[in-house]
Amino acid sequence: MPEIEKYKRMFQMIDLLRHPGKTKKSLAERFNTSVRTIERDFVDLEREGYMVDKDNAGRHFIFRSIGKGTSVYVTDEESEFLNDLLNKAASEHPLTTPLKTKLFFHAGIGRWSQNYITRNVAEVIQHLTDAMKMNCQVQMEDYYSASTGQLQIKQIEPLLFTDNYKYLIGFDTAANKFVNLKMDRIQKVVLLEAKCTKSPDMVKADVFHMAANEEFHEVELLLTALAARLLVEEHPATERCVEPSGVVAFPFRFRATVHNFLSVGRFCLGLPGQVRVLGPEELNGYLEGRRKGFCGGEGLRHGLSFE
């Protein structure tokens, strides 16, 4: 029913158009519709009492204080209680960290916010949001690089957040490429006067939200039912790339273009015996290299990673 789909889309847009929002083009691509339809949705949102504004980079966002009706506010005590529930009942669940970050960002600051990591991520989100609204570059001080194991200073053009604020996708001015920066590794953000030279619409990301530069790989995996469920839970955008395989032991097949092996490799490494890599061969090589690092030189059987 078109009317139901429209309202479902608008409810999702209300969340997407918060700090710091999305461009019309990115919204149209996300909902598989036209920019004109998104513009009509904006009119309907304003009719319902939401103020839609635009920053210098063309991102649209909603002023929270303008919304009509009953707003949802979480008190300090409620925040602390929800945080305790998350820690006790779902501490290992992949959604725990983003939920705690959202609780901090949207709710009152209770005693649980004294946790440094949670507080720091929320503060970093706020500073990056301010930078995006002003379309200005930032300097990241003491950014921890997992690849080098060292703290770095980076000058970045912040462009957009991935779902649940796991990564910032930005443009690294020194490396001259788009990069993913893990939010909980960003210690301090300083806003600069220099304006961004790239726009959010220039970012191309795969189903794992990895930014594209010149690296493209056609990945094909066979998955057990458990692996398929965990893949979609952890990376919802991958759902459209999963289909039945007809293979009894691995009843699901995943096929997608990825821009690097970081996320798909981490997924495979975390599920030994649940994933079979059909291609490309470079992915098997990447996994074998990672496994050698973990196991002191013991590699994987050629072409049957994690079978």
C-alpha positions in Angstrom: 0.0 0.0 0.0 1.6 3.3 -1.1 0.2 5.3 1.8 1.6 2.9 4.4 5.0 2.8 2.6 5.0 6.6 2.6 4.5 6.9 6.4 7.1 4.2 7.1 9.5 6.2 5.0 8.7 9.4 6.8 9.1 7.9 10.2 12.6 6.6 9.2 13.4 10.0 7.7 12.7 11.8 11.0 15.5 9.7 12.5 17.8 10.1 9.6 17.4 13.9 9.4 18.9 14.3 12.8 22.5 15.4 13.5 23.7 16.2 10.9 21.1 14.9 8.4 21.3 13.7 4.8 21.2 15.1 1.3 18.1 14.6 -0.8 20.0 12.4 -3.2 21.3 10.1 -0.4 17.7 9.8 1.0 16.3 9.0 -2.5 19.0 6.3 -2.9 18.3 4.8 0.5 14.6 4.5 -0.1 14.9 3.7 -3.8 12.7 6.6 -4.8 13.1 10.0 -6.6 14.5 13.2 -5.3 11.1 14.8 -6.1 9.4 12.3 -3.8 11.8 13.2 -1.0 11.0 16.9 -1.6 7.3 16.1 -1.2 8.0 14.2 2.0 9.8 17.3 3.3 6.6 19.3 2.7 4.6 16.7 4.6 7.0 16.8 7.5 6.8 20.6 7.7 3.0 20.3 7.6 3.2 18.0 10.6 5.3 20.7 12.5 8.9 19.7 11.7 11.3 22.4 10.6 13.6 21.1 7.8 16.7 23.1 7.2 19.8 22.7 5.0 23.5 23.2 5.7 26.3 24.5 3.4 27.0 21.0 2.1 23.4 20.3 1.1 22.5 18.1 4.0 19.0 18.5 5.3 18.2 18.2 9.0 15.3 18.6 11.4 15.2 20.9 14.4 14.2 18.7 17.3 12.6 21.5 19.3 10.1 22.3 16.5 8.3 19.0 16.3 4.7 19.0 17.4 3.1 16.4 19.7 4.6 14.6 22.6 8.3 14.4 22.6 10.1 11.4 24.1 12.6 12.3 26.8 14.6 9.9 28.9 15.5 11.0 32.4 18.8 10.4 34.2 17.4 7.6 36.2 15.8 5.9 33.2 19.1 6.2 31.3 21.0 4.6 34.1 18.5 1.8 34.4 18.6 1.1 30.6 22.3 1.2 30.6 22.4 -1.4 33.5 20.0 -3.6 31.5 22.3 -3.4 28.4 25.4 -4.3 30.5 23.8 -7.3 32.2 21.6 -8.7 29.5 23.3 -7.9 26.2 26.9 -6.8 26.9 28.2 -8.9 23.9 25.4 -7.9 21.5 26.6 -5.8 18.6 23.8 -3.2 19.2 24.8 -2.5 22.8 27.5 0.1 22.1 25.4 2.2 19.5 22.4 2.0 21.8 24.4 3.3 24.7 25.8 6.1 22.5 22.3 7.1 21.4 21.1 7.0 25.0 23.8 9.4 25.9 23.3 11.7 22.9 19.4 11.9 23.2 18.9 11.6 26.9 19.8 13.4 30.1 23.3 12.6 31.4 23.0 10.2 34.3 25.8 8.7 36.5 26.5 6.0 33.9 27.7 8.7 31.5 30.9 9.0 33.6 32.1 6.1 31.6 34.9 7.8 29.6 34.6 6.0 26.3 30.8 6.5 26.1 31.0 10.1 27.1 33.9 10.8 24.7 32.1 9.2 21.7 29.0 11.4 22.3 31.2 14.5 22.6 33.0 13.6 19.4 29.7 13.1 17.6 28.6 16.6 18.6 31.8 18.2 17.5 31.7 16.4 14.1 28.0 17.3 13.7 28.9 21.0 14.3 31.7 20.7 11.7 29.4 19.1 9.1 26.8 21.8 9.6 29.4 24.5 9.0 31.0 22.4 6.1 34.4 22.8 7.7 37.4 20.5 8.0 38.6 19.1 11.3 41.8 18.1 12.9 41.7 14.8 14.8 44.3 14.6 17.6 45.5 11.3 19.0 43.5 9.1 16.6 44.4 5.5 17.2 45.3 3.7 14.0 44.7 -0.1 14.3 47.0 -0.7 11.2 50.0 1.1 12.7 49.2 0.7 16.4 50.1 4.4 16.8 48.4 7.7 17.7 48.1 10.0 14.7 47.0 13.5 13.9 44.7 13.7 10.9 43.1 16.5 8.9 39.7 15.3 7.7 36.7 16.6 5.8 33.8 15.0 7.8 31.1 14.0 5.4 28.7 11.5 7.0 28.1 9.0 9.8 27.4 5.3 9.1 24.4 3.6 10.7 24.6 3.6 14.5 27.5 6.0 14.4 30.0 3.2 14.1 32.2 5.0 11.6 32.7 8.5 10.3 33.3 8.6 6.5 35.4 11.5 5.5 38.0 12.7 3.1 41.6 12.5 4.2 43.3 15.5 2.8 46.9 14.2 3.2 46.2 10.8 1.7 43.8 12.2 -0.9 41.2 9.5 -0.4 37.9 8.7 1.3 38.4 6.9 4.6 36.4 5.2 7.4 37.3 6.3 10.9 36.1 4.3 13.9 34.2 6.6 16.2 35.6 5.1 19.5 39.2 5.7 18.3 38.7 9.5 17.9 39.9 11.2 21.0 39.6 14.9 20.2 38.2 16.9 17.3 39.2 20.5 16.6 37.2 22.5 14.0 39.3 24.3 11.4 38.5 27.4 9.3 39.2 25.5 6.0 36.1 24.5 4.1 35.4 21.0 2.8 36.2 20.4 -0.8 34.1 17.2 -1.1 30.4 16.8 -0.7 28.4 13.9 1.0 27.0 12.9 -2.3 30.5 12.1 -3.6 30.8 9.2 -1.1 30.2 5.8 -2.5 30.0 3.0 0.2 29.4 -0.7 0.0 26.9 -2.7 2.1 29.4 -2.8 5.0 29.5 1.1 4.8 33.2 1.0 3.7 34.1 4.0 1.6 35.1 3.5 -2.0 38.3 4.8 -3.6 39.8 2.6 -6.4 39.5 -0.8 -4.8 36.6 -3.1 -5.8 36.1 -6.8 -5.1 33.2 -9.1 -6.1 32.7 -11.3 -3.0 30.8 -14.5 -3.0 30.2 -16.5 0.2 28.2 -19.6 1.2 26.7 -19.2 4.7 25.1 -21.4 7.2 21.7 -20.3 8.6 23.5 -18.9 11.7 26.0 -17.0 9.6 23.3 -15.5 7.4 21.3 -14.3 10.4 24.3 -12.8 12.1 25.4 -11.1 8.9 22.1 -9.3 8.4 21.8 -8.4 12.1 25.2 -6.9 12.2 25.1 -5.3 8.7 21.4 -4.7 7.8 22.2 -3.4 4.3 23.6 -6.9 3.4 20.1 -8.4 3.5 19.4 -7.6 -0.2 22.6 -9.5 -1.1 21.6 -12.8 0.6 19.7 -15.5 -1.2 19.1 -19.2 -1.0 22.0 -21.3 -2.3 20.5 -24.8 -2.7 23.5 -26.2 -0.7 22.4 -28.2 2.3 25.3 -27.4 4.5 25.4 -23.8 3.5 21.8 -22.9 2.6 22.5 -19.2 1.9 24.7 -17.3 -0.6 26.0 -13.7 -0.2 27.1 -11.8 -3.3 28.2 -8.2 -3.3 30.8 -5.7 -4.4 33.0 -4.5 -1.5 35.6 -1.7 -1.4 38.0 -3.5 0.9 38.3 -6.7 2.9 38.2 -5.2 6.3 34.6 -5.8 7.3 33.8 -8.9 5.3 37.1 -10.4 6.5 36.3 -9.6 10.1 33.0 -11.3 9.7 34.5 -14.5 8.2 37.2 -14.7 10.9 34.6 -14.5 13.6 32.6 -17.5 12.3 35.0 -20.5 11.7 33.1 -23.4 10.1 30.1 -21.2 9.2 31.4 -19.5 6.1 32.8 -20.8 2.8 34.6 -18.3 0.5 33.8 -18.9 -3.2 35.6 -15.8 -4.3 37.7 -13.8 -5.0 40.9 -15.7 -4.4 42.4 -12.4 -3.0 39.9 -12.7 0.0 41.2 -16.2 0.8 44.7 -14.7 0.7 43.7 -11.9 3.0 42.1 -14.3 5.5 45.1 -16.6 5.4 47.4 -13.7 6.2 45.2 -12.6 9.1 45.0 -16.2 10.4 48.8 -16.6 10.2 49.0 -13.5 12.4 46.7 -15.0 14.9 48.0 -18.5 14.9 51.7 -18.0 14.5 52.0 -19.2 10.9 49.2 -21.8 10.6 47.3 -21.0 7.4 44.0 -22.0 5.9 43.2 -24.7 3.5 43.3 -23.3 0.0 39.9 -22.2 -1.3 38.0 -23.5 1.7 38.3 -20.7 4.3 36.4 -21.6 7.4 34.6 -24.6 5.9 
